[in-house]
C-alpha cells in the first residue's frame, strides 16, 4: 500500500519568488504550488498538504514553534499518516527541528526540509529537496530515528544538524558525527541512529531565555542587561572549551546567586565544552560556581532545550542532569 505523508508548509525560501517591485525574494507560493513542481511524487507517496503559514526563517518564534508542534503531534497520531514533512526557512530550521525532536515521542518519521535558492533562480533546489524529504518520511528505514533534516540528498539528525554556510546547497551538516544516511537514486540509505535521544513532554517554553555570544575583552554588561530584563535562563556561547573573559565572571556569579540556570556552550563549530582549564574564567572555575555544560550542543539548540526544561518547571539539578549526559 502506498504510504501517506502529511506535508506542513511553513514558508522559507522554498516558497519564495523574486518580486520585481521590492527587488528581492519574498514568500509567495502555496504548498500545492510547490508540490506541483515535484516530479515523480506519485510513485513515492500520497501527500496531504497543510499550509501552516508563509514565514521567512527569521519570522519563526517560540510561539509559532509550539503551535506547529501541537499540530504535528495531532497529525502523527492519525492511523492514515505514515510520516510528516515540514518545510521551513533555513535560517531557523535547526531550532524548530530540534524543538520537535525533543518533544515528539513517535516512531513515525518527521523530516524538515528547506531550500537555498528561491523559485525564480536557476537551480531552485526546493522540489528536489522536498521529494527527498518525502522519500525519507515514507521509508520504513527512517522509523524510530527522531526528527531529521533532509537537504542535498543527505539525512541528518535534528539534534546534530546546523547551518554552516549562508548559501551553499550542502549548508546543513552534522559537524561532530556526520549524517545518519543519504538518498541515492531514490533509495533511502540509513547507516546509523542518533545517540541518546531525550523526550521532554513540554507544552510551553519559558521566556525570556537569552543567548549571549562572548568575544575577547567582553565584560558583564550584556549578562547584567539580561538579568535586568527578567531572564529565566541564560545560555553563554563561550570561547573554545567553554571559557569566558575574566570580566564576565562577576555577571555569571550574579546570575547563579539569583538561581537562574546558566548553560555554557562553545562558539566553535565542532567539539564539546569541558572543564580543561582552571584559570579565572576557565570552565573549571565556572563549573565550581554552578554553571551547566551544554556538551556538544551549540548555543541556539541549548537555548531551545533550556527554555523547554524551564517550561516544565525543572529544578536546577534536573536541568543539569538533562544537559550533562556526556
Buried (B, 14 or more C-beta within 10 A) or exposed (E): EEBBBBBBBBBBBBBBBBEEEEEEBBBBBBBEBBBEBBEEBEEBBBBBBBBBBBBBBEBBBBEBBBEBBEBBBEBBEEEEBBBBBBBBBBBBBBBBBBBBBBBBEBEBBBBBBBBBBBBEBEEBBBBBBBBBBBBBBBBEBBEEBBBBBBBBBBBBBBBBBBBEEEEEBEBBBBBEBBBBBBBEEEEBEBEEEBEEBEEBEBEEBBBEBBBBBBEEEBBBEBBBEBBEEEBBBBBBBBBBBBBBBBBBBEBBBBBBEEEBBBBBBBBBEEEBBBBEBEEEBBBBBBBEEBBBBBBBBBBBBBBBBBBBBBBBEBEBEEBBEBBEEE
